[in-house]
Amino acid sequence: MKHYFAVFKRYRTPVLAVLATLMLVSSAIWSFDIPWQEVAQYFVVCLLGVAVIALAAAALVTVIKLLR
């Protein structure tokens, strides 16, 4: 039980931050009556953007390590 509380304390802030963000976004969608399909498309575009940035970072790290 002690281990559970230690893990809970460790991840409490990030989990609450994600939940708060989800609640804020969903309430904005509900308040302004935005179609869920548009939100899903925007989410996919955001994920693709993050993937491109991650791939670029990985390529840069690989090049830097090869040049050493």
PDB file of N, H, CA, C and O in Angstrom:
ATOM      1  N   MET A   1       0.826  -1.199   0.000  1.00  0.00           N
ATOM      2  CA  MET A   1       0.000   0.000   0.000  1.00  0.00           C
ATOM      3  C   MET A   1       0.866   1.257   0.000  1.00  0.00           C
ATOM      4  O   MET A   1       0.521   2.264  -0.618  1.00  0.00           O
ATOM      5  N   LYS A   2       1.993   1.183   0.701  1.00  0.00           N
ATOM      6  H   LYS A   2       2.274   0.365   1.203  1.00  0.00           H
ATOM      7  CA  LYS A   2       2.883   2.325   0.774  1.00  0.00           C
ATOM      8  C   LYS A   2       3.446   2.667  -0.611  1.00  0.00           C
ATOM      9  O   LYS A   2       3.593   3.837  -0.966  1.00  0.00           O
ATOM     10  N   HIS A   3       3.753   1.624  -1.381  1.00  0.00           N
ATOM     11  H   HIS A   3       3.633   0.674  -1.093  1.00  0.00           H
ATOM     12  CA  HIS A   3       4.270   1.819  -2.739  1.00  0.00           C
ATOM     13  C   HIS A   3       3.220   2.500  -3.620  1.00  0.00           C
ATOM     14  O   HIS A   3       3.556   3.352  -4.442  1.00  0.00           O
ATOM     15  N   TYR A   4       1.959   2.125  -3.449  1.00  0.00           N
ATOM     16  H   TYR A   4       1.687   1.433  -2.781  1.00  0.00           H
ATOM     17  CA  TYR A   4       0.887   2.730  -4.240  1.00  0.00           C
ATOM     18  C   TYR A   4       0.816   4.233  -4.016  1.00  0.00           C
ATOM     19  O   TYR A   4       0.668   4.994  -4.972  1.00  0.00           O
ATOM     20  N   PHE A   5       0.921   4.669  -2.766  1.00  0.00           N
ATOM     21  H   PHE A   5       1.042   4.051  -1.989  1.00  0.00           H
ATOM     22  CA  PHE A   5       0.855   6.097  -2.467  1.00  0.00           C
ATOM     23  C   PHE A   5       2.059   6.841  -3.025  1.00  0.00           C
ATOM     24  O   PHE A   5       1.935   7.985  -3.461  1.00  0.00           O
ATOM     25  N   ALA A   6       3.224   6.198  -3.016  1.00  0.00           N
ATOM     26  H   ALA A   6       3.324   5.268  -2.662  1.00  0.00           H
ATOM     27  CA  ALA A   6       4.418   6.833  -3.574  1.00  0.00           C
ATOM     28  C   ALA A   6       4.262   7.030  -5.079  1.00  0.00           C
ATOM     29  O   ALA A   6       4.614   8.081  -5.612  1.00  0.00           O
ATOM     30  N   VAL A   7       3.734   6.019  -5.758  1.00  0.00           N
ATOM     31  H   VAL A   7       3.447   5.165  -5.325  1.00  0.00           H
ATOM     32  CA  VAL A   7       3.515   6.134  -7.200  1.00  0.00           C
ATOM     33  C   VAL A   7       2.438   7.171  -7.481  1.00  0.00           C
ATOM     34  O   VAL A   7       2.567   7.959  -8.418  1.00  0.00           O
ATOM     35  N   PHE A   8       1.379   7.178  -6.680  1.00  0.00           N
ATOM     36  H   PHE A   8       1.275   6.538  -5.919  1.00  0.00           H
ATOM     37  CA  PHE A   8       0.304   8.151  -6.853  1.00  0.00           C
ATOM     38  C   PHE A   8       0.828   9.577  -6.702  1.00  0.00           C
ATOM     39  O   PHE A   8       0.488  10.453  -7.497  1.00  0.00           O
ATOM     40  N   LYS A   9       1.651   9.809  -5.686  1.00  0.00           N
ATOM     41  H   LYS A   9       1.927   9.097  -5.040  1.00  0.00           H
ATOM     42  CA  LYS A   9       2.202  11.149  -5.472  1.00  0.00           C
ATOM     43  C   LYS A   9       3.096  11.563  -6.633  1.00  0.00           C
ATOM     44  O   LYS A   9       3.133  12.735  -7.008  1.00  0.00           O
ATOM     45  N   ARG A  10       3.808  10.607  -7.195  1.00  0.00           N
ATOM     46  H   ARG A  10       3.778   9.655  -6.891  1.00  0.00           H
ATOM     47  CA  ARG A  10       4.741  10.916  -8.275  1.00  0.00           C
ATOM     48  C   ARG A  10       4.007  11.372  -9.535  1.00  0.00           C
ATOM     49  O   ARG A  10       4.445  12.307 -10.206  1.00  0.00           O
ATOM     50  N   TYR A  11       2.904  10.721  -9.854  1.00  0.00           N
ATOM     51  H   TYR A  11       2.549   9.961  -9.309  1.00  0.00           H
ATOM     52  CA  TYR A  11       2.193  11.002 -11.101  1.00  0.00           C
ATOM     53  C   TYR A  11       0.946  11.858 -10.925  1.00  0.00           C
ATOM     54  O   TYR A  11       0.223  12.095 -11.893  1.00  0.00           O
ATOM     55  N   ARG A  12       0.685  12.317  -9.727  1.00  0.00           N
ATOM     56  H   ARG A  12       1.272  12.125  -8.941  1.00  0.00           H
ATOM     57  CA  ARG A  12      -0.541  13.061  -9.459  1.00  0.00           C
ATOM     58  C   ARG A  12      -0.630  14.349 -10.274  1.00  0.00           C
ATOM     59  O   ARG A  12      -1.663  14.609 -10.891  1.00  0.00           O
ATOM     60  N   THR A  13       0.407  15.144 -10.290  1.00  0.00           N
ATOM     61  H   THR A  13       1.247  14.933  -9.789  1.00  0.00           H
ATOM     62  CA  THR A  13       0.366  16.429 -10.990  1.00  0.00           C
ATOM     63  C   THR A  13       0.209  16.273 -12.499  1.00  0.00           C
ATOM     64  O   THR A  13      -0.648  16.938 -13.080  1.00  0.00           O
ATOM     65  N   PRO A  14       1.004  15.417 -13.164  1.00  0.00           N
ATOM     66  CA  PRO A  14       0.800  15.261 -14.613  1.00  0.00           C
ATOM     67  C   PRO A  14      -0.582  14.720 -14.972  1.00  0.00           C
ATOM     68  O   PRO A  14      -1.185  15.155 -15.953  1.00  0.00           O
ATOM     69  N   VAL A  15      -1.075  13.784 -14.191  1.00  0.00           N
ATOM     70  H   VAL A  15      -0.585  13.431 -13.394  1.00  0.00           H
ATOM     71  CA  VAL A  15      -2.395  13.213 -14.476  1.00  0.00           C
ATOM     72  C   VAL A  15      -3.475  14.279 -14.300  1.00  0.00           C
ATOM     73  O   VAL A  15      -4.378  14.385 -15.131  1.00  0.00           O
ATOM     74  N   LEU A  16      -3.395  15.056 -13.244  1.00  0.00           N
ATOM     75  H   LEU A  16      -2.662  14.970 -12.569  1.00  0.00           H
ATOM     76  CA  LEU A  16      -4.378  16.120 -13.032  1.00  0.00           C
ATOM     77  C   LEU A  16      -4.284  17.186 -14.119  1.00  0.00           C
ATOM     78  O   LEU A  16      -5.304  17.749 -14.519  1.00  0.00           O
ATOM     79  N   ALA A  17      -3.080  17.468 -14.600  1.00  0.00           N
ATOM     80  H   ALA A  17      -2.252  17.011 -14.275  1.00  0.00           H
ATOM     81  CA  ALA A  17      -2.916  18.447 -15.677  1.00  0.00           C
ATOM     82  C   ALA A  17      -3.572  17.962 -16.962  1.00  0.00           C
ATOM     83  O   ALA A  17      -4.236  18.735 -17.653  1.00  0.00           O
ATOM     84  N   VAL A  18      -3.388  16.690 -17.282  1.00  0.00           N
ATOM     85  H   VAL A  18      -2.849  16.062 -16.720  1.00  0.00           H
ATOM     86  CA  VAL A  18      -4.016  16.133 -18.491  1.00  0.00           C
ATOM     87  C   VAL A  18      -5.527  16.126 -18.354  1.00  0.00           C
ATOM     88  O   VAL A  18      -6.232  16.485 -19.296  1.00  0.00           O
ATOM     89  N   LEU A  19      -6.036  15.725 -17.202  1.00  0.00           N
ATOM     90  H   LEU A  19      -5.463  15.433 -16.436  1.00  0.00           H
ATOM     91  CA  LEU A  19      -7.483  15.716 -16.986  1.00  0.00           C
ATOM     92  C   LEU A  19      -8.072  17.126 -17.062  1.00  0.00           C
ATOM     93  O   LEU A  19      -9.142  17.320 -17.639  1.00  0.00           O
ATOM     94  N   ALA A  20      -7.388  18.095 -16.490  1.00  0.00           N
ATOM     95  H   ALA A  20      -6.519  17.937 -16.021  1.00  0.00           H
ATOM     96  CA  ALA A  20      -7.875  19.474 -16.542  1.00  0.00           C
ATOM     97  C   ALA A  20      -7.891  19.988 -17.979  1.00  0.00           C
ATOM     98  O   ALA A  20      -8.822  20.687 -18.380  1.00  0.00           O
ATOM     99  N   THR A  21      -6.868  19.646 -18.751  1.00  0.00           N
ATOM    100  H   THR A  21      -6.111  19.078 -18.426  1.00  0.00           H
ATOM    101  CA  THR A  21      -6.828  20.063 -20.147  1.00  0.00           C
ATOM    102  C   THR A  21      -7.956  19.430 -20.939  1.00  0.00           C
ATOM    103  O   THR A  21      -8.612  20.097 -21.739  1.00  0.00           O
ATOM    104  N   LEU A  22      -8.183  18.138 -20.716  1.00  0.00           N
ATOM    105  H   LEU A  22      -7.650  17.596 -20.066  1.00  0.00           H
ATOM    106  CA  LEU A  22      -9.286  17.467 -21.402  1.00  0.00           C
ATOM    107  C   LEU A  22     -10.635  18.075 -21.041  1.00  0.00           C
ATOM    108  O   LEU A  22     -11.498  18.231 -21.904  1.00  0.00           O
ATOM    109  N   MET A  23     -10.817  18.416 -19.781  1.00  0.00           N
ATOM    110  H   MET A  23     -10.115  18.289 -19.080  1.00  0.00           H
ATOM    111  CA  MET A  23     -12.078  19.029 -19.371  1.00  0.00           C
ATOM    112  C   MET A  23     -12.249  20.410 -19.994  1.00  0.00           C
ATOM    113  O   MET A  23     -13.351  20.770 -20.407  1.00  0.00           O
ATOM    114  N   LEU A  24     -11.162  21.190 -20.066  1.00  0.00           N
ATOM    115  H   LEU A  24     -10.267  20.897 -19.730  1.00  0.00           H
ATOM    116  CA  LEU A  24     -11.235  22.521 -20.658  1.00  0.00           C
ATOM    117  C   LEU A  24     -11.578  22.442 -22.145  1.00  0.00           C
ATOM    118  O   LEU A  24     -12.437  23.180 -22.628  1.00  0.00           O
ATOM    119  N   VAL A  25     -10.911  21.553 -22.861  1.00  0.00           N
ATOM    120  H   VAL A  25     -10.214  20.953 -22.469  1.00  0.00           H
ATOM    121  CA  VAL A  25     -11.159  21.402 -24.297  1.00  0.00           C
ATOM    122  C   VAL A  25     -12.572  20.896 -24.548  1.00  0.00           C
ATOM    123  O   VAL A  25     -13.273  21.415 -25.417  1.00  0.00           O
ATOM    124  N   SER A  26     -12.994  19.886 -23.793  1.00  0.00           N
ATOM    125  H   SER A  26     -12.425  19.465 -23.087  1.00  0.00           H
ATOM    126  CA  SER A  26     -14.336  19.335 -24.018  1.00  0.00           C
ATOM    127  C   SER A  26     -15.421  20.353 -23.659  1.00  0.00           C
ATOM    128  O   SER A  26     -16.457  20.401 -24.324  1.00  0.00           O
ATOM    129  N   SER A  27     -15.207  21.158 -22.632  1.00  0.00           N
ATOM    130  H   SER A  27     -14.366  21.119 -22.092  1.00  0.00           H
ATOM    131  CA  SER A  27     -16.216  22.167 -22.306  1.00  0.00           C
ATOM    132  C   SER A  27     -16.261  23.268 -23.364  1.00  0.00           C
ATOM    133  O   SER A  27     -17.331  23.800 -23.659  1.00  0.00           O
ATOM    134  N   ALA A  28     -15.107  23.611 -23.935  1.00  0.00           N
ATOM    135  H   ALA A  28     -14.238  23.179 -23.695  1.00  0.00           H
ATOM    136  CA  ALA A  28     -15.095  24.600 -25.018  1.00  0.00           C
ATOM    137  C   ALA A  28     -15.806  24.053 -26.250  1.00  0.00           C
ATOM    138  O   ALA A  28     -16.550  24.776 -26.913  1.00  0.00           O
ATOM    139  N   ILE A  29     -15.583  22.787 -26.556  1.00  0.00           N
ATOM    140  H   ILE A  29     -14.979  22.199 -26.017  1.00  0.00           H
ATOM    141  CA  ILE A  29     -16.255  22.155 -27.698  1.00  0.00           C
ATOM    142  C   ILE A  29     -17.761  22.137 -27.472  1.00  0.00           C
ATOM    143  O   ILE A  29     -18.538  22.436 -28.378  1.00  0.00           O
ATOM    144  N   TRP A  30     -18.162  21.787 -26.267  1.00  0.00           N
ATOM    145  H   TRP A  30     -17.531  21.544 -25.530  1.00  0.00           H
ATOM    146  CA  TRP A  30     -19.590  21.707 -25.954  1.00  0.00           C
ATOM    147  C   TRP A  30     -20.226  23.095 -25.936  1.00  0.00           C
ATOM    148  O   TRP A  30     -21.344  23.270 -26.422  1.00  0.00           O
ATOM    149  N   SER A  31     -19.522  24.084 -25.379  1.00  0.00           N
ATOM    150  H   SER A  31     -18.614  23.941 -24.985  1.00  0.00           H
ATOM    151  CA  SER A  31     -20.076  25.442 -25.280  1.00  0.00           C
ATOM    152  C   SER A  31     -20.255  26.101 -26.637  1.00  0.00           C
ATOM    153  O   SER A  31     -21.275  26.742 -26.891  1.00  0.00           O
ATOM    154  N   PHE A  32     -19.266  25.946 -27.509  1.00  0.00           N
ATOM    155  H   PHE A  32     -18.437  25.426 -27.303  1.00  0.00           H
ATOM    156  CA  PHE A  32     -19.315  26.599 -28.810  1.00  0.00           C
ATOM    157  C   PHE A  32     -19.902  25.701 -29.890  1.00  0.00           C
ATOM    158  O   PHE A  32     -19.966  26.093 -31.055  1.00  0.00           O
ATOM    159  N   ASP A  33     -20.326  24.512 -29.516  1.00  0.00           N
ATOM    160  H   ASP A  33     -20.273  24.194 -28.570  1.00  0.00           H
ATOM    161  CA  ASP A  33     -21.006  23.581 -30.428  1.00  0.00           C
ATOM    162  C   ASP A  33     -20.166  23.274 -31.678  1.00  0.00           C
ATOM    163  O   ASP A  33     -20.643  23.363 -32.809  1.00  0.00           O
ATOM    164  N   ILE A  34     -18.906  22.913 -31.434  1.00  0.00           N
ATOM    165  H   ILE A  34     -18.519  22.841 -30.515  1.00  0.00           H
ATOM    166  CA  ILE A  34     -18.006  22.556 -32.525  1.00  0.00           C
ATOM    167  C   ILE A  34     -18.216  21.076 -32.851  1.00  0.00           C
ATOM    168  O   ILE A  34     -18.287  20.253 -31.938  1.00  0.00           O
ATOM    169  N   PRO A  35     -18.315  20.727 -34.132  1.00  0.00           N
ATOM    170  CA  PRO A  35     -18.495  19.318 -34.491  1.00  0.00           C
ATOM    171  C   PRO A  35     -17.280  18.474 -34.075  1.00  0.00           C
ATOM    172  O   PRO A  35     -16.134  18.900 -34.215  1.00  0.00           O
ATOM    173  N   TRP A  36     -17.556  17.287 -33.570  1.00  0.00           N
ATOM    174  H   TRP A  36     -18.488  16.941 -33.456  1.00  0.00           H
ATOM    175  CA  TRP A  36     -16.488  16.407 -33.107  1.00  0.00           C
ATOM    176  C   TRP A  36     -15.583  15.970 -34.256  1.00  0.00           C
ATOM    177  O   TRP A  36     -14.408  15.675 -34.039  1.00  0.00           O
ATOM    178  N   GLN A  37     -16.114  15.926 -35.460  1.00  0.00           N
ATOM    179  H   GLN A  37     -17.069  16.166 -35.636  1.00  0.00           H
ATOM    180  CA  GLN A  37     -15.303  15.522 -36.604  1.00  0.00           C
ATOM    181  C   GLN A  37     -14.180  16.537 -36.856  1.00  0.00           C
ATOM    182  O   GLN A  37     -13.053  16.150 -37.165  1.00  0.00           O
ATOM    183  N   GLU A  38     -14.482  17.809 -36.727  1.00  0.00           N
ATOM    184  H   GLU A  38     -15.398  18.123 -36.476  1.00  0.00           H
ATOM    185  CA  GLU A  38     -13.453  18.843 -36.892  1.00  0.00           C
ATOM    186  C   GLU A  38     -12.400  18.736 -35.797  1.00  0.00           C
ATOM    187  O   GLU A  38     -11.209  18.900 -36.061  1.00  0.00           O
ATOM    188  N   VAL A  39     -12.824  18.468 -34.592  1.00  0.00           N
ATOM    189  H   VAL A  39     -13.792  18.335 -34.378  1.00  0.00           H
ATOM    190  CA  VAL A  39     -11.892  18.321 -33.486  1.00  0.00           C
ATOM    191  C   VAL A  39     -10.985  17.121 -33.715  1.00  0.00           C
ATOM    192  O   VAL A  39      -9.784  17.190 -33.455  1.00  0.00           O
ATOM    193  N   ALA A  40     -11.551  16.025 -34.199  1.00  0.00           N
ATOM    194  H   ALA A  40     -12.527  15.968 -34.411  1.00  0.00           H
ATOM    195  CA  ALA A  40     -10.757  14.828 -34.471  1.00  0.00           C
ATOM    196  C   ALA A  40      -9.730  15.097 -35.575  1.00  0.00           C
ATOM    197  O   ALA A  40      -8.587  14.649 -35.478  1.00  0.00           O
ATOM    198  N   GLN A  41     -10.129  15.820 -36.616  1.00  0.00           N
ATOM    199  H   GLN A  41     -11.057  16.183 -36.694  1.00  0.00           H
ATOM    200  CA  GLN A  41      -9.193  16.153 -37.687  1.00  0.00           C
ATOM    201  C   GLN A  41      -8.060  17.033 -37.154  1.00  0.00           C
ATOM    202  O   GLN A  41      -6.897  16.823 -37.497  1.00  0.00           O
ATOM    203  N   TYR A  42      -8.393  18.002 -36.327  1.00  0.00           N
ATOM    204  H   TYR A  42      -9.337  18.173 -36.048  1.00  0.00           H
ATOM    205  CA  TYR A  42      -7.374  18.874 -35.748  1.00  0.00           C
ATOM    206  C   TYR A  42      -6.420  18.069 -34.871  1.00  0.00           C
ATOM    207  O   TYR A  42      -5.212  18.305 -34.882  1.00  0.00           O
ATOM    208  N   PHE A  43      -6.961  17.122 -34.117  1.00  0.00           N
ATOM    209  H   PHE A  43      -7.942  16.930 -34.109  1.00  0.00           H
ATOM    210  CA  PHE A  43      -6.141  16.282 -33.250  1.00  0.00           C
ATOM    211  C   PHE A  43      -5.167  15.445 -34.074  1.00  0.00           C
ATOM    212  O   PHE A  43      -4.001  15.309 -33.702  1.00  0.00           O
ATOM    213  N   VAL A  44      -5.625  14.890 -35.173  1.00  0.00           N
ATOM    214  H   VAL A  44      -6.572  15.000 -35.475  1.00  0.00           H
ATOM    215  CA  VAL A  44      -4.758  14.089 -36.040  1.00  0.00           C
ATOM    216  C   VAL A  44      -3.648  14.963 -36.628  1.00  0.00           C
ATOM    217  O   VAL A  44      -2.494  14.539 -36.690  1.00  0.00           O
ATOM    218  N   VAL A  45      -3.988  16.164 -37.055  1.00  0.00           N
ATOM    219  H   VAL A  45      -4.926  16.507 -37.005  1.00  0.00           H
ATOM    220  CA  VAL A  45      -2.979  17.082 -37.596  1.00  0.00           C
ATOM    221  C   VAL A  45      -1.952  17.429 -36.516  1.00  0.00           C
ATOM    222  O   VAL A  45      -0.757  17.498 -36.802  1.00  0.00           O
ATOM    223  N   CYS A  46      -2.397  17.643 -35.298  1.00  0.00           N
ATOM    224  H   CYS A  46      -3.368  17.587 -35.065  1.00  0.00           H
ATOM    225  CA  CYS A  46      -1.470  17.937 -34.206  1.00  0.00           C
ATOM    226  C   CYS A  46      -0.543  16.761 -33.929  1.00  0.00           C
ATOM    227  O   CYS A  46       0.654  16.950 -33.713  1.00  0.00           O
ATOM    228  N   LEU A  47      -1.090  15.549 -33.934  1.00  0.00           N
ATOM    229  H   LEU A  47      -2.062  15.395 -34.109  1.00  0.00           H
ATOM    230  CA  LEU A  47      -0.260  14.365 -33.725  1.00  0.00           C
ATOM    231  C   LEU A  47       0.774  14.207 -34.834  1.00  0.00           C
ATOM    232  O   LEU A  47       1.925  13.860 -34.568  1.00  0.00           O
ATOM    233  N   LEU A  48       0.367  14.461 -36.073  1.00  0.00           N
ATOM    234  H   LEU A  48      -0.568  14.743 -36.289  1.00  0.00           H
ATOM    235  CA  LEU A  48       1.313  14.379 -37.187  1.00  0.00           C
ATOM    236  C   LEU A  48       2.407  15.437 -37.047  1.00  0.00           C
ATOM    237  O   LEU A  48       3.569  15.165 -37.348  1.00  0.00           O
ATOM    238  N   GLY A  49       2.051  16.629 -36.598  1.00  0.00           N
ATOM    239  H   GLY A  49       1.107  16.849 -36.353  1.00  0.00           H
ATOM    240  CA  GLY A  49       3.043  17.675 -36.376  1.00  0.00           C
ATOM    241  C   GLY A  49       4.049  17.288 -35.307  1.00  0.00           C
ATOM    242  O   GLY A  49       5.249  17.512 -35.469  1.00  0.00           O
ATOM    243  N   VAL A  50       3.568  16.710 -34.220  1.00  0.00           N
ATOM    244  H   VAL A  50       2.593  16.528 -34.089  1.00  0.00           H
ATOM    245  CA  VAL A  50       4.467  16.260 -33.153  1.00  0.00           C
ATOM    246  C   VAL A  50       5.368  15.140 -33.664  1.00  0.00           C
ATOM    247  O   VAL A  50       6.547  15.088 -33.312  1.00  0.00           O
ATOM    248  N   ALA A  51       4.832  14.252 -34.484  1.00  0.00           N
ATOM    249  H   ALA A  51       3.875  14.294 -34.770  1.00  0.00           H
ATOM    250  CA  ALA A  51       5.638  13.167 -35.043  1.00  0.00           C
ATOM    251  C   ALA A  51       6.743  13.709 -35.945  1.00  0.00           C
ATOM    252  O   ALA A  51       7.873  13.221 -35.910  1.00  0.00           O
ATOM    253  N   VAL A  52       6.423  14.707 -36.744  1.00  0.00           N
ATOM    254  H   VAL A  52       5.505  15.104 -36.772  1.00  0.00           H
ATOM    255  CA  VAL A  52       7.441  15.317 -37.623  1.00  0.00           C
ATOM    256  C   VAL A  52       8.539  15.961 -36.787  1.00  0.00           C
ATOM    257  O   VAL A  52       9.718  15.819 -37.108  1.00  0.00           O
ATOM    258  N   ILE A  53       8.176  16.658 -35.734  1.00  0.00           N
ATOM    259  H   ILE A  53       7.217  16.774 -35.473  1.00  0.00           H
ATOM    260  CA  ILE A  53       9.175  17.293 -34.867  1.00  0.00           C
ATOM    261  C   ILE A  53      10.039  16.231 -34.185  1.00  0.00           C
ATOM    262  O   ILE A  53      11.254  16.394 -34.081  1.00  0.00           O
ATOM    263  N   ALA A  54       9.417  15.144 -33.721  1.00  0.00           N
ATOM    264  H   ALA A  54       8.429  15.011 -33.806  1.00  0.00           H
ATOM    265  CA  ALA A  54      10.177  14.076 -33.067  1.00  0.00           C
ATOM    266  C   ALA A  54      11.137  13.406 -34.043  1.00  0.00           C
ATOM    267  O   ALA A  54      12.274  13.100 -33.683  1.00  0.00           O
ATOM    268  N   LEU A  55      10.690  13.178 -35.268  1.00  0.00           N
ATOM    269  H   LEU A  55       9.766  13.427 -35.561  1.00  0.00           H
ATOM    270  CA  LEU A  55      11.572  12.574 -36.275  1.00  0.00           C
ATOM    271  C   LEU A  55      12.731  13.503 -36.624  1.00  0.00           C
ATOM    272  O   LEU A  55      13.863  13.051 -36.794  1.00  0.00           O
ATOM    273  N   ALA A  56      12.453  14.786 -36.728  1.00  0.00           N
ATOM    274  H   ALA A  56      11.534  15.154 -36.590  1.00  0.00           H
ATOM    275  CA  ALA A  56      13.526  15.748 -37.006  1.00  0.00           C
ATOM    276  C   ALA A  56      14.537  15.783 -35.860  1.00  0.00           C
ATOM    277  O   ALA A  56      15.742  15.860 -36.098  1.00  0.00           O
ATOM    278  N   ALA A  57      14.058  15.727 -34.644  1.00  0.00           N
ATOM    279  H   ALA A  57      13.079  15.664 -34.451  1.00  0.00           H
ATOM    280  CA  ALA A  57      14.955  15.722 -33.486  1.00  0.00           C
ATOM    281  C   ALA A  57      15.802  14.452 -33.462  1.00  0.00           C
ATOM    282  O   ALA A  57      16.998  14.503 -33.173  1.00  0.00           O
ATOM    283  N   ALA A  58      15.182  13.317 -33.764  1.00  0.00           N
ATOM    284  H   ALA A  58      14.210  13.276 -33.998  1.00  0.00           H
ATOM    285  CA  ALA A  58      15.926  12.057 -33.800  1.00  0.00           C
ATOM    286  C   ALA A  58      16.994  12.080 -34.895  1.00  0.00           C
ATOM    287  O   ALA A  58      18.109  11.600 -34.690  1.00  0.00           O
ATOM    288  N   ALA A  59      16.651  12.635 -36.048  1.00  0.00           N
ATOM    289  H   ALA A  59      15.745  13.025 -36.215  1.00  0.00           H
ATOM    290  CA  ALA A  59      17.625  12.738 -37.131  1.00  0.00           C
ATOM    291  C   ALA A  59      18.784  13.646 -36.735  1.00  0.00           C
ATOM    292  O   ALA A  59      19.940  13.336 -37.026  1.00  0.00           O
ATOM    293  N   LEU A  60      18.489  14.757 -36.078  1.00  0.00           N
ATOM    294  H   LEU A  60      17.551  15.009 -35.842  1.00  0.00           H
ATOM    295  CA  LEU A  60      19.534  15.677 -35.645  1.00  0.00           C
ATOM    296  C   LEU A  60      20.456  15.025 -34.623  1.00  0.00           C
ATOM    297  O   LEU A  60      21.674  15.186 -34.699  1.00  0.00           O
ATOM    298  N   VAL A  61      19.894  14.300 -33.679  1.00  0.00           N
ATOM    299  H   VAL A  61      18.905  14.169 -33.618  1.00  0.00           H
ATOM    300  CA  VAL A  61      20.705  13.607 -32.676  1.00  0.00           C
ATOM    301  C   VAL A  61      21.592  12.572 -33.353  1.00  0.00           C
ATOM    302  O   VAL A  61      22.761  12.429 -32.997  1.00  0.00           O
ATOM    303  N   THR A  62      21.046  11.847 -34.328  1.00  0.00           N
ATOM    304  H   THR A  62      20.096  11.963 -34.617  1.00  0.00           H
ATOM    305  CA  THR A  62      21.831  10.835 -35.042  1.00  0.00           C
ATOM    306  C   THR A  62      22.986  11.483 -35.788  1.00  0.00           C
ATOM    307  O   THR A  62      24.107  10.977 -35.749  1.00  0.00           O
ATOM    308  N   VAL A  63      22.731  12.585 -36.460  1.00  0.00           N
ATOM    309  H   VAL A  63      21.820  12.996 -36.492  1.00  0.00           H
ATOM    310  CA  VAL A  63      23.792  13.279 -37.192  1.00  0.00           C
ATOM    311  C   VAL A  63      24.864  13.792 -36.244  1.00  0.00           C
ATOM    312  O   VAL A  63      26.054  13.663 -36.531  1.00  0.00           O
ATOM    313  N   ILE A  64      24.463  14.370 -35.123  1.00  0.00           N
ATOM    314  H   ILE A  64      23.496  14.475 -34.890  1.00  0.00           H
ATOM    315  CA  ILE A  64      25.426  14.877 -34.157  1.00  0.00           C
ATOM    316  C   ILE A  64      26.288  13.755 -33.600  1.00  0.00           C
ATOM    317  O   ILE A  64      27.498  13.925 -33.446  1.00  0.00           O
ATOM    318  N   LYS A  65      25.677  12.595 -33.291  1.00  0.00           N
ATOM    319  H   LYS A  65      24.695  12.457 -33.416  1.00  0.00           H
ATOM    320  CA  LYS A  65      26.430  11.467 -32.766  1.00  0.00           C
ATOM    321  C   LYS A  65      27.384  10.895 -33.822  1.00  0.00           C
ATOM    322  O   LYS A  65      28.478  10.439 -33.488  1.00  0.00           O
ATOM    323  N   LEU A  66      26.975  10.918 -35.076  1.00  0.00           N
ATOM    324  H   LEU A  66      26.087  11.289 -35.347  1.00  0.00           H
ATOM    325  CA  LEU A  66      27.857  10.421 -36.130  1.00  0.00           C
ATOM    326  C   LEU A  66      29.034  11.355 -36.378  1.00  0.00           C
ATOM    327  O   LEU A  66      30.109  10.894 -36.759  1.00  0.00           O
ATOM    328  N   LEU A  67      28.856  12.652 -36.171  1.00  0.00           N
ATOM    329  H   LEU A  67      27.982  13.027 -35.861  1.00  0.00           H
ATOM    330  CA  LEU A  67      29.917  13.608 -36.383  1.00  0.00           C
ATOM    331  C   LEU A  67      30.949  13.630 -35.253  1.00  0.00           C
ATOM    332  O   LEU A  67      32.038  14.173 -35.433  1.00  0.00           O
ATOM    333  N   ARG A  68      30.636  13.066 -34.125  1.00  0.00           N
ATOM    334  H   ARG A  68      29.750  12.625 -33.979  1.00  0.00           H
ATOM    335  CA  ARG A  68      31.585  13.037 -33.009  1.00  0.00           C
ATOM    336  C   ARG A  68      32.600  12.037 -33.274  1.00  0.00           C
ATOM    337  O   ARG A  68      33.504  11.843 -32.461  1.00  0.00           O
TER     338      ARG A  68
END
